[in-house]
Structure formats: C-alpha cells, structure tokens
Amino acid sequence: MEKSITKRSNEEVLKQVNEYKSFYDTDGKETTTKRKDNYTDLVVDYYSLATDFYEYGWGRSFHFANRFKGETLQESIQRHESYLALRLNLKAGQKVLDIGCGIGGPLRRIANLSGGHITGLTISNYQIQRAKAIGIPANCSFVQGDFMKIPFEDSTFDHTYVIEAVCHAPDKAKCFSEVFRILKPGGYFIGYDWCLTDSFDQQNPQHIETKKLIEEGNALPELRTMKELVSDLRSVGFMIEEADILKSEVLWYLPLKGESILSINGFRSSNIGRWLTKNSVWLMEKSGFAAKGSLDTLGVLEKAAQGLIRGGESEIFTPYFFFLAQRPHQKA
C-alpha cells in the first residue's frame, strides 16, 4: 500500500480531496444540482483518490455480492460476476461492453470464462493506468470515456453489463439511452445497481441522513429508487425481462463490519484492521511517504462504510438490484 498511495504529488491529492469535499459542503438541492452538473469531476476525483484503498482492502473487484451460507466473500464475488456471463449466455467472439469497469477484476473473469471480447469503459484515467499495470488479456481492452456519452458507434456491441456503476450517473435515463444506442438489436443489458428500496421513507430524518452518508462517501450525485431505475430503462425503449433484489443468506454489509479477522481482507475491514490502517496512513503522511490528503481520503471511505452499514441494517438500501433488459429486435 505504501507504494500505491505515493504515486501522486501532495498538490494533486490535496486539490482532488478539497474539490471532492466541496460537492458535499452543504445540504439541499443546490449541492445535488452541483454534483449532477459536475459529475465528471466528482467521479474522477473520487476514483483517483479511492482506487488504491479499494484495491488494498477489497481486491480487484470493487463491488458487493449476494452470498450463501458456506461461501467466502471472494467466492461470492466470483459467482456474482460469473452469473452475468451465465445469464447472457456469452459465447466466444461476442463483443461485450463493461460500463464503469474499474481496474477490470470482473472484466478479466468474464472474459476468461466466456471467451468473448470484453471492452472496459471507465471515466478514470488513473484506473486505466492501474489496469494496464496489472495486465490486459488478449481478448480485453480498456477505454477511457464517459458512459453518458459512450465513445462507440451505434449497434457496436452484442451485450452490455454494469456492476454497481450506474449509481454515479447524473441522469440514468440518458445513460441508458447511450447503452441502448450502442447495443445491437436483440442485445441485452444486464447488471447490478445501488438503489433505495421500497422501505425508504422520504419523511424519515434517519433515512435521509443515511442516504446522504452513502452519497457523500461514494461520489453519488443522488441515490434513486428501484422503481425509478426500471422506469428509466423502459423510457428509452428497453424491454424488462427481470428486475429484483437478489436473494442472499448472508448480510451483504457484514464485510464492512469486519465479520472475520481470519482472512487478509477480513482483517483489513475489521475494527482493529481499520484502526491500524488509519494510523499507518497518518504516520506515512506525516513522514512524507504518503501524499497529504491520503488520511482525508480514508475519512471519506470511513463515512461511506458507516452509511452503507446503516443502509443495510435499516433495509432502505441495496447494492445489487439486479436487472435484465433487452433492446428489441425491431423498433416498437
């Protein structure tokens, strides 16, 4: 971790931290509008700051997973990713787009499993550089770009998938219209997204505060409901085949509470592990081994964890609302 968080200068990290915090300085519609209008800066700043910490604490797949008894966290993450390839019935040679691909953990697994050519799209140049450093398989590629303006021609891809990334879109319907455009007729759009559940109460102050914590800790312009996501998909022409919260036998947020200190990732997410990480980053920043602003970045991620745990415990939030939608073969 020491090596990874010293790659950027003090000035660069501090600028990104301060700019990121400015998007959440006050409550109200004006800050929500600011985040939506400046979503590119918001998301780029966040992932430039958070990617190294994500990889250190979670691995190369930056997402949650529904989980069954007897599964480890890593096993559930692998199954969660493979499930998308299975539901799409991916075949060798098919062209598939991963929007919001991160550093490519899921992309590599799906490419190896299916033999398809998977293109990863991320708005973060830092994540592109990290993906290249890890290594890019022959049937994969990475492109820096915005999923609100996907840089490909119409009807380019057989299928598209997303894993917990559309929540960053300032306008989901616009994002979905871009996905619809680059899909071939008959192609599928499948994925998981962060959503407010039917238990969310707009009049409940605790629910509002939890929503705000999740947004602030995860670079979200505004969390939306499951019903709104489905409505946005339909509004651009998609036919919905399935949309629901996946069943799980193990609470998805347990890793954030440090469910087990016996594994490396479990220890890092435990109270002891997080305390050690915080103090290590503090010492590294004071000693000049880590850029100034690294500890502030960790504070943002701690806020994210608090919000997500509260969202899970109150059942007002899910990180894996599953949907399977198809672009019709012909125009309606």
C-alpha positions as CSV (number, residue, x, y, z in Angstrom):
1,M,0.0,0.0,0.0
2,E,2.9,2.4,0.7
3,K,3.9,2.2,-2.9
4,S,0.5,2.7,-4.3
5,I,-0.6,5.8,-2.4
6,T,2.6,7.7,-3.1
7,K,2.2,7.8,-6.8
8,R,0.6,11.3,-6.9
9,S,2.0,14.6,-5.6
10,N,0.8,16.4,-2.5
11,E,-0.6,19.2,-4.6
12,E,-2.6,16.8,-6.8
13,V,-4.1,14.8,-4.0
14,L,-4.9,17.8,-1.9
15,K,-6.6,19.5,-4.8
16,Q,-8.7,16.4,-5.5
17,V,-9.7,16.0,-1.8
18,N,-10.7,19.6,-1.4
19,E,-12.6,19.7,-4.7
20,Y,-14.4,16.4,-3.8
21,K,-15.4,17.8,-0.4
22,S,-16.8,20.9,-1.9
23,F,-19.5,18.9,-3.6
24,Y,-21.0,18.0,-0.2
25,D,-20.3,21.1,1.8
26,T,-24.0,21.9,2.4
27,D,-27.3,20.2,2.2
28,G,-30.1,20.9,-0.2
29,K,-31.0,20.9,-3.9
30,E,-28.2,23.3,-4.9
31,T,-25.5,20.8,-3.9
32,T,-27.3,18.0,-5.6
33,T,-27.5,20.1,-8.8
34,K,-23.9,20.9,-8.5
35,R,-22.9,17.2,-8.3
36,K,-25.1,16.4,-11.3
37,D,-23.7,19.3,-13.3
38,N,-20.1,18.4,-12.4
39,Y,-20.4,14.6,-12.2
40,T,-17.3,14.1,-14.3
41,D,-15.0,16.0,-11.8
42,L,-16.8,14.4,-8.9
43,V,-16.3,10.8,-10.1
44,V,-12.8,11.3,-11.5
45,D,-11.6,12.9,-8.2
46,Y,-13.2,10.1,-6.2
47,Y,-11.7,7.2,-8.0
48,S,-8.3,8.9,-8.3
49,L,-8.3,9.1,-4.5
50,A,-10.1,5.9,-3.6
51,T,-8.9,3.2,-6.1
52,D,-5.7,2.3,-4.2
53,F,-7.6,2.0,-0.9
54,Y,-10.3,-0.1,-2.6
55,E,-7.7,-2.5,-4.1
56,Y,-5.9,-2.8,-0.8
57,G,-9.0,-3.5,1.3
58,W,-11.3,-5.3,-1.2
59,G,-9.3,-6.7,-4.0
60,R,-9.6,-6.0,-7.8
61,S,-13.4,-6.3,-7.9
62,F,-14.9,-3.2,-6.4
63,H,-18.4,-4.5,-5.6
64,F,-20.6,-6.4,-3.1
65,A,-22.3,-9.7,-3.8
66,N,-25.3,-11.7,-2.6
67,R,-23.9,-14.6,-0.6
68,F,-24.9,-18.0,0.5
69,K,-24.0,-19.9,3.7
70,G,-20.7,-21.7,3.3
71,E,-19.4,-19.2,0.8
72,T,-16.4,-16.9,1.5
73,L,-16.6,-13.3,0.4
74,Q,-14.3,-13.9,-2.5
75,E,-16.2,-17.0,-3.7
76,S,-19.5,-14.9,-3.6
77,I,-17.8,-12.1,-5.6
78,Q,-16.6,-14.6,-8.3
79,R,-20.0,-16.2,-8.5
80,H,-21.7,-12.8,-8.7
81,E,-19.6,-11.9,-11.7
82,S,-19.9,-15.2,-13.4
83,Y,-23.7,-15.1,-13.0
84,L,-23.8,-12.2,-15.5
85,A,-21.9,-14.2,-18.2
86,L,-24.2,-17.2,-17.5
87,R,-27.4,-15.2,-17.8
88,L,-26.2,-13.6,-21.0
89,N,-25.1,-17.0,-22.4
90,L,-21.9,-15.3,-23.6
91,K,-20.1,-17.0,-26.4
92,A,-16.5,-16.8,-27.8
93,G,-16.1,-13.9,-30.1
94,Q,-19.1,-11.8,-28.9
95,K,-18.4,-8.2,-28.3
96,V,-19.4,-7.0,-24.8
97,L,-19.1,-3.6,-23.1
98,D,-18.5,-3.2,-19.4
99,I,-19.5,0.3,-18.4
100,G,-17.8,1.6,-15.3
101,C,-15.2,-1.2,-15.3
102,G,-12.9,0.0,-12.6
103,I,-9.5,-1.7,-12.8
104,G,-11.0,-4.7,-14.5
105,G,-11.4,-7.5,-12.0
106,P,-14.9,-8.6,-13.2
107,L,-13.9,-7.9,-16.8
108,R,-11.0,-10.4,-16.7
109,R,-13.0,-13.1,-15.1
110,I,-15.9,-12.8,-17.5
111,A,-13.5,-12.7,-20.5
112,N,-11.7,-15.8,-19.3
113,L,-15.0,-17.6,-18.6
114,S,-16.8,-16.8,-21.9
115,G,-14.1,-16.3,-24.5
116,G,-15.9,-13.1,-25.6
117,H,-14.1,-9.8,-26.2
118,I,-14.8,-7.5,-23.3
119,T,-14.2,-3.8,-23.5
120,G,-14.0,-1.9,-20.3
121,L,-15.1,1.7,-20.1
122,T,-14.1,3.9,-17.2
123,I,-14.0,7.7,-16.8
124,S,-10.9,7.5,-14.6
125,N,-7.6,7.7,-16.3
126,Y,-6.0,6.6,-13.1
127,Q,-7.9,3.3,-13.3
128,I,-6.9,2.8,-16.9
129,Q,-3.2,3.1,-15.9
130,R,-3.7,0.7,-13.0
131,A,-5.5,-1.8,-15.3
132,K,-2.5,-1.6,-17.7
133,A,-0.1,-2.2,-14.9
134,I,-2.0,-5.3,-13.8
135,G,-2.0,-6.6,-17.4
136,I,-4.6,-6.7,-20.1
137,P,-5.6,-10.2,-21.6
138,A,-5.7,-10.5,-25.4
139,N,-9.5,-10.6,-25.6
140,C,-9.9,-7.5,-23.4
141,S,-9.4,-3.8,-23.9
142,F,-9.8,-0.7,-21.8
143,V,-11.1,2.7,-23.0
144,Q,-11.3,5.9,-21.0
145,G,-14.6,7.5,-21.6
146,D,-17.9,8.7,-20.1
147,F,-20.9,6.3,-20.1
148,M,-23.1,9.4,-20.5
149,K,-21.5,9.8,-24.0
150,I,-20.3,6.3,-24.9
151,P,-17.5,6.7,-27.5
152,F,-18.6,3.9,-29.9
153,E,-20.8,3.8,-33.0
154,D,-24.4,2.7,-33.0
155,S,-25.1,-1.1,-32.7
156,T,-21.4,-2.0,-31.9
157,F,-21.9,-4.5,-29.1
158,D,-23.7,-7.8,-28.7
159,H,-24.3,-7.2,-25.0
160,T,-23.5,-4.7,-22.2
161,Y,-23.2,-5.2,-18.5
162,V,-22.7,-2.9,-15.5
163,I,-21.7,-3.7,-11.9
164,E,-22.6,-1.0,-9.3
165,A,-21.6,1.9,-11.5
166,V,-24.8,3.5,-13.0
167,C,-25.4,5.0,-9.5
168,H,-22.8,7.5,-10.5
169,A,-24.9,8.7,-13.5
170,P,-26.4,12.2,-13.0
171,D,-29.3,11.1,-15.3
172,K,-29.8,7.3,-15.5
173,A,-32.2,7.6,-18.5
174,K,-29.6,9.4,-20.5
175,C,-27.0,6.8,-19.6
176,F,-29.4,4.0,-20.6
177,S,-30.2,5.7,-23.9
178,E,-26.5,5.6,-24.7
179,V,-26.4,1.9,-23.8
180,F,-29.5,1.3,-26.0
181,R,-27.8,3.1,-28.9
182,I,-24.5,1.1,-28.9
183,L,-26.3,-2.3,-28.5
184,K,-27.2,-4.4,-31.5
185,P,-30.9,-5.1,-31.9
186,G,-31.8,-8.0,-29.7
187,G,-28.8,-7.3,-27.4
188,Y,-29.1,-7.5,-23.6
189,F,-28.2,-5.0,-20.9
190,I,-27.6,-6.7,-17.6
191,G,-26.3,-5.6,-14.3
192,Y,-26.5,-4.7,-10.6
193,D,-27.0,-1.2,-9.2
194,W,-27.2,0.7,-6.0
195,C,-30.8,1.7,-5.2
196,L,-33.0,2.8,-2.4
197,T,-35.5,0.1,-1.6
198,D,-39.3,0.3,-1.0
199,S,-38.6,0.7,2.7
200,F,-37.0,4.1,2.2
201,D,-39.2,6.9,3.7
202,Q,-38.5,10.4,2.4
203,Q,-40.1,11.8,5.6
204,N,-37.8,9.9,7.9
205,P,-34.8,12.1,9.0
206,Q,-32.7,9.0,9.8
207,H,-33.3,7.6,6.3
208,I,-32.4,11.0,4.8
209,E,-29.2,11.2,6.8
210,T,-28.2,7.6,5.8
211,K,-28.9,8.4,2.1
212,K,-26.6,11.5,2.5
213,L,-23.8,9.5,4.1
214,I,-23.9,6.9,1.3
215,E,-23.9,9.6,-1.4
216,E,-21.1,11.6,0.2
217,G,-18.9,8.6,0.9
218,N,-19.3,7.1,-2.6
219,A,-19.3,10.0,-5.1
220,L,-23.0,9.7,-5.9
221,P,-24.9,12.6,-7.4
222,E,-28.2,11.3,-6.0
223,L,-29.4,7.9,-4.9
224,R,-32.5,6.8,-6.7
225,T,-35.1,4.1,-6.1
226,M,-35.5,0.7,-7.7
227,K,-38.8,1.8,-9.4
228,E,-37.1,4.8,-10.9
229,L,-34.3,2.7,-12.4
230,V,-36.8,0.4,-14.0
231,S,-38.9,3.3,-15.3
232,D,-35.7,4.9,-16.8
233,L,-34.9,1.7,-18.6
234,R,-38.3,1.5,-20.1
235,S,-38.4,5.1,-21.0
236,V,-35.6,4.7,-23.6
237,G,-37.0,1.6,-25.2
238,F,-35.7,-1.4,-23.2
239,M,-37.9,-4.4,-22.6
240,I,-37.5,-5.6,-18.9
241,E,-37.2,-9.3,-18.5
242,E,-36.3,-9.3,-14.8
243,A,-35.7,-6.7,-12.1
244,D,-35.4,-7.6,-8.4
245,I,-33.1,-7.6,-5.4
246,L,-31.1,-10.8,-5.4
247,K,-31.7,-13.3,-2.6
248,S,-28.9,-13.7,-0.1
249,E,-28.4,-15.8,3.0
250,V,-25.6,-13.7,4.4
251,L,-25.9,-10.0,5.0
252,W,-24.1,-8.2,2.3
253,Y,-22.7,-5.5,4.6
254,L,-21.0,-7.9,7.1
255,P,-17.6,-7.4,5.5
256,L,-17.8,-3.7,6.3
257,K,-18.3,-4.6,9.9
258,G,-15.2,-6.9,10.0
259,E,-17.1,-10.2,10.0
260,S,-13.9,-12.2,10.3
261,I,-10.3,-11.3,11.0
262,L,-9.0,-14.7,9.9
263,S,-8.6,-13.6,6.2
264,I,-6.5,-10.8,4.9
265,N,-9.5,-8.8,3.6
266,G,-11.5,-9.6,6.7
267,F,-8.7,-8.3,9.0
268,R,-8.4,-5.1,7.0
269,S,-12.1,-4.4,7.3
270,S,-12.3,-5.3,11.0
271,N,-12.3,-2.6,13.6
272,I,-8.7,-3.5,14.5
273,G,-7.6,-3.6,10.9
274,R,-9.2,-0.3,10.0
275,W,-7.6,1.3,13.1
276,L,-4.2,0.1,12.1
277,T,-4.8,1.3,8.5
278,K,-5.8,4.7,9.7
279,N,-2.8,5.1,12.0
280,S,-0.4,3.7,9.3
281,V,-1.7,6.2,6.8
282,W,-1.4,9.0,9.4
283,L,2.2,8.0,10.1
284,M,3.0,7.7,6.4
285,E,1.5,11.1,5.6
286,K,3.4,12.7,8.4
287,S,6.6,11.1,7.3
288,G,6.2,12.1,3.7
289,F,5.8,8.5,2.4
290,A,2.1,9.2,1.5
291,A,0.8,12.3,-0.1
292,K,-1.0,14.9,2.0
293,G,-4.7,14.3,1.7
294,S,-4.4,10.5,2.0
295,L,-5.9,10.5,5.5
296,D,-8.7,12.7,4.4
297,T,-9.4,10.2,1.6
298,L,-9.6,7.4,4.2
299,G,-12.1,9.5,6.2
300,V,-14.3,9.8,3.1
301,L,-14.3,6.0,2.8
302,E,-15.0,5.5,6.5
303,K,-18.1,7.7,6.0
304,A,-19.0,5.5,3.1
305,A,-18.8,2.4,5.3
306,Q,-20.9,4.0,8.0
307,G,-23.6,4.9,5.5
308,L,-23.7,1.6,3.8
309,I,-23.9,-0.3,7.1
310,R,-26.8,1.9,8.2
311,G,-28.5,1.5,4.9
312,G,-28.2,-2.3,5.1
313,E,-29.3,-2.6,8.7
314,S,-32.4,-0.4,8.1
315,E,-33.1,-2.2,4.8
316,I,-33.5,1.0,2.9
317,F,-30.7,0.4,0.5
318,T,-29.4,-2.5,-1.7
319,P,-26.1,-2.6,-3.6
320,Y,-27.3,-5.3,-6.0
321,F,-30.6,-4.5,-7.5
322,F,-30.5,-6.9,-10.5
323,F,-31.9,-6.1,-13.9
324,L,-32.0,-7.9,-17.3
325,A,-33.2,-5.8,-20.2
326,Q,-33.2,-6.2,-23.9
327,R,-33.1,-3.9,-26.8
328,P,-35.9,-5.1,-29.1
329,H,-35.1,-6.7,-32.4
330,Q,-37.2,-4.1,-34.2
331,K,-38.5,-0.7,-33.3
332,A,-41.8,-0.7,-31.5
